[in-house]
Amino acid sequence: MTINSKEKGKRGEREFALLCRDNGIKKARRGQQYSGIEGRDVVGLQGIHVEVKRAERINVEKALKQAEKDNQGEDMPIVAHRRNREEWKVTMRATDWLKLYKHWIEGRDAQ
């Protein structure tokens, strides 16, 4: 039985939101199903704009460009993606990753 891409996309958004909640981001949820929020596949990650792709083949560059466009410069755009029987991965611009890393190191050094 095949699943249409729209349903697979919704399922991927729910899966990634659950992964976020399971890892302590309690407010994470699928964006499209609440209040007509457009452009955000998953909401509740402060400062992050999430584009979710659940497919065997994705064009990561195209997906990141979509996240950047939908984001309109407000938050840090990421692409959360996975293939069947694989774990979730996140793709983002290196400059954004370096900002996160720097912030993490500073917090770790402050302890």
N, C-alpha and C positions, 0 to 999 in steps of 0.2 A: 504494500500500500504506500503510495507516495503522498507526501504532505506538501501543500502549496507553500510557496516561498513566504507569503504574508504570515501564515500561521507559524512557519518555522522561525520567522523573525520575532514574532511575539513570544514564542517559547524561549528563544535565545535571550531576549530581554528579561524575562522572568527568571531564567537560570542565573544570569549574571547578577541580577538584583539579589537573589537568594545567596549567591556566593559572597556578595558584599555584606549582607546581614550576618551570615555565618562567621564573618571575619570582623565583626564588631561595628559595622556601619549600619546601625539599627534603622535609620530613616530611609535607606535605599529601597526604591520601588520602581516599577515600570512607569515611565513618564506618560506615555500616550493614553493610558487608560484613566488617568485622573485629570479632571478639569480642562481637558482639551489642550494640555501642554504640548506644543509642537516643537519638533526638532531635537528634543532630548529623549533618548531611548530609555535612560535610567536617570532618575533624580535622587537627590539626597546625599550626593557627594559634593560637599561644599567646595567651590572653586574649580570643579572639574566638569567638563562637558563630555558626556559619554555617547559614543556611537557604537552600537553593538552589531556585530556581524557573526552569524551562525551558519557557516557554509563550508563546503569542502574546498572551494576555490574562492578566494577574495582578492580583490585588487586593493592592497593595503594603502597605496598612495591615494587612490581615488576615495577610499573610505575616510582617510585622514583629511583630505581636502573637503569632503562633505562635512565632517565634524567642525573644521575651521569655519566654513561658510555658515553653517547653522548656528554656530557659537556667536558669531558677530563680535569677536574679540573680548568678550566678557570674562570667560573662564579658560582654563587650560584644556584644550581638546585632546581626547584620547580615543583610540579604537580598541574595544574589547572584542576579542574574536577567538573562535575555536572551531575545530573540525570534529567530526564524529569520533568518539572514543579517545579524544585528546583533552588535555587540560586547557583552561582559559589562559589567554595571553593578552598583554596590553602593549599597543604600539603608540608611541608619542614622539614629538619632536625632541631631539637631543637637548636643545636649550631648555626645554621644560623639564626634562628629566634631571638635568644638572641643577636647576633651581630646587627641585624636590630633594635631591641628594644633599645639596648644601644645607638646606633647612634641617634635614634629618641629622647630619653630622653636627651641626651647631647645637641641636637639642641633646644629642648624645654626649657631646663634650661638656655641656652645662651640668650634667648629672654628677 
